[in-house]
Amino acid sequence: MFPLRSCEIDSGLITRFGAIDDMEGGQTSRTNLVLNYDKTLSQNASIKNKVFYSNYNFELFSNFTFFLEDPIYGDQIKQKETRNIFGLNSDYKLSFNNIDGNFSAGLSLRYDQSFGNELSLTANRNETITPIQLGDINETNFGTYINGKFNFGKFIINPALRLDYFNFVYNDALLNNYKTQPETKSILSPKLNVLYNYNDNLQLYLKTGKGFHSNDTRVVVAQSGLTILPASYGFDVGYIWKPIPNLLFNTAYWYLFLEQEFVYVGDAGIVEPSGKTRRQGLDFGLRYEPINQLYFNLDATYTRARAIEEANGEDYIPLAPDFTFVSGINYKTKSGFYGGMQLKHINDRPANEDNSINAEGYTICDLNLGYQLKNVTLGIQVQNLFDVDWNETQFATESRLQNETASVEEIHFTPGTPFFIKGTLTVNF
């Protein structure tokens, strides 16, 4: 990731696919093991069980601000961890003989065990200048829920209730007296959905619920358990309409209130609270089959996202999009040939709280062609068909390059994929 000014024509520093710090990068790996066991207990009852294990290794070197803080060695940081994740899910479902509906309940358990969780200031990947965070994290989440779905004529009533318990434990290796720092928290999340089937082609719905946002274990123990699980409250109301057999519309208005936003500051190793927020918007979807085997889809969203406790004009939520648009057309013949084109658009959006810096939007198209013969599929994917220069990850960041006497705050970005052709071979057995 690098600033816009470094690849401008008159700067001559790097190209869009160059690097200010060529030591950036890293490696990661993940191994997953999943075991499922489903059993029908009776004509009306069944249970589904899943046990899983994941091993995750991560090491990344980044430089977001270059020479802003350290004019000699630079501001390179190292993030590293080894994580084991253990978990299980169990879901029980029961249908009633004398009531049109069903009942389900379940429990879940996840245990994250992270060793050597490190964030350090480094030089040339080899020399550790200053350790910022170093320690072991153990986080346990136990959850249980009950859910009901009942049919009353044209109405479907779906109440649910979930309880989550978290245990956060951090062993901070940078303390003079190495010690365990635990914190615990529980939260109750109710939900209620009401659906009305006007006829076979039109359904109206209202969905409401409470959720939460979990905080970083290191921040939880540092703040002595404050703002661990801020609650979120939301609803959406809309309809699903099928006016003719080959056309479907879906439109919804939604609202979301969050008691506390969190902003992760990667180079400082902290998570900063940024106050209460409100988001609301409209979603629109369309699915259409104009002729047999030709499919058209369209999804558009408009969102207004604002911080509640800030002054007007300084209440933008950085990088929250206000308009997105995704569409595609796909065709598949009975002989096995298929093809399609997809379009993705996102508007310019605020990159800071007063909207003085914008993250640039983009519109890109992808193409795919292929042929399926029994269990073998040959395909070609063309990404960014028209070779548009677009920016993928974007942040408003203050930085200083080595030849600069003062820092500059502007967009830092990772370039999006240019025109690219990829072949695929898939064998199903």
Buried (B, 14 or more C-beta within 10 A) or exposed (E): BBBBBBBEEEEEBEEBEEBBBEBBEEEEEEEEEEEEEEEEEEEEBBBBBBBBEBEBEBBBBBBBBBBBBBEEBBBBBBBBBBBEBBBBBBBBBBBEEEEEBBBBBBBBBBBBBBBEBBBBBBBEBEEEBEBBBBBBBBBBBBBBBBBBBBBEEEEBBBBBBBBBBBBBBBBBBEEEEEEEBBBEBEBEBEBBBBBBBEEEEBBBBEBBBBBBBBBBBBBBBBBEBEBBBBBBEBBBBBBBBBEEEBBBBBBBEBBBBBBBBBEEEBBEBBBEBBEBBBBBBBBBBBBBEEEEEBBBBBBBBBBEBBBEEBEEEEBBBBBBBBBBBBBBBBBBEEEBEBBBBBBBBBBBBBBBBEBEBBBBBBEBBBBBBBBBEEEEBBBBBBBBBEEBEBBEEBBBBEBBBEEEEEBBBBBBBEBBEEEEEEEEEEEEE
